[in-house]
Amino acid sequence: MSHPFPSSDPTPRYAPHALRGFAEACFRAVGVPADDAAITADNLVEANLAGVDTHGVTRVLIPYIRR
């Protein structure tokens, strides 16, 4: 079976819907209301998809959760 995202880059890749679900679950786990968690998770993933990783899940989620 071939990998859906062939690349020589060893960086893990995740499907956008899975990443959104993970980010939303993280926000919900620390008490963020459902609507806010969904909106914020969506915006973070959209930043990643646009290539602006400095404002995406991998760079912003942890600081948001720590607040």
C-alpha positions as CSV (number, residue, x, y, z in Angstrom):
1,M,0.0,0.0,0.0
2,S,1.4,3.4,-1.0
3,H,1.3,6.4,1.3
4,P,-1.3,8.9,0.4
5,F,1.2,11.8,0.6
6,P,4.4,10.5,-0.9
7,S,7.3,12.7,0.0
8,S,11.0,12.6,1.0
9,D,10.0,14.9,3.9
10,P,9.7,12.8,7.1
11,T,7.3,15.3,8.7
12,P,4.0,13.5,9.7
13,R,1.0,14.4,7.6
14,Y,-2.6,14.3,8.8
15,A,-5.9,14.6,7.1
16,P,-7.4,18.0,7.7
17,H,-10.7,16.6,9.2
18,A,-8.6,14.5,11.6
19,L,-6.5,17.4,12.7
20,R,-9.6,19.6,13.2
21,G,-11.2,16.9,15.3
22,F,-8.0,16.6,17.4
23,A,-7.6,20.3,17.9
24,E,-11.3,20.7,18.8
25,A,-11.1,17.9,21.3
26,C,-8.1,19.5,22.9
27,F,-9.9,22.8,23.3
28,R,-13.0,21.1,24.7
29,A,-10.9,19.1,27.2
30,V,-9.8,22.4,28.8
31,G,-13.3,23.9,29.0
32,V,-13.6,25.9,25.7
33,P,-17.3,26.1,24.6
34,A,-18.1,23.8,21.7
35,D,-18.7,26.6,19.2
36,D,-15.5,28.4,20.1
37,A,-13.5,25.2,20.0
38,A,-14.8,24.3,16.5
39,I,-14.2,27.8,15.1
40,T,-10.7,28.0,16.5
41,A,-9.7,24.5,15.4
42,D,-11.0,25.3,11.9
43,N,-9.0,28.5,11.7
44,L,-5.8,26.8,12.9
45,V,-6.1,24.0,10.3
46,E,-7.0,26.5,7.6
47,A,-3.8,28.4,8.4
48,N,-1.8,25.1,8.0
49,L,-3.6,24.4,4.7
50,A,-2.7,27.8,3.5
51,G,0.9,27.2,4.2
52,V,1.1,29.6,7.2
53,D,2.3,27.0,9.7
54,T,3.4,29.7,12.2
55,H,-0.3,30.3,12.8
56,G,-1.5,26.7,12.5
57,V,-2.1,23.8,14.8
58,T,1.5,22.8,15.4
59,R,2.6,26.3,16.6
60,V,-0.5,27.7,18.2
61,L,-2.5,24.9,19.8
62,I,-0.2,24.3,22.8
63,P,0.1,27.9,23.9
64,Y,-3.7,28.3,23.5
65,I,-4.3,25.2,25.7
66,R,-1.9,26.4,28.3
67,R,-3.9,29.6,28.8
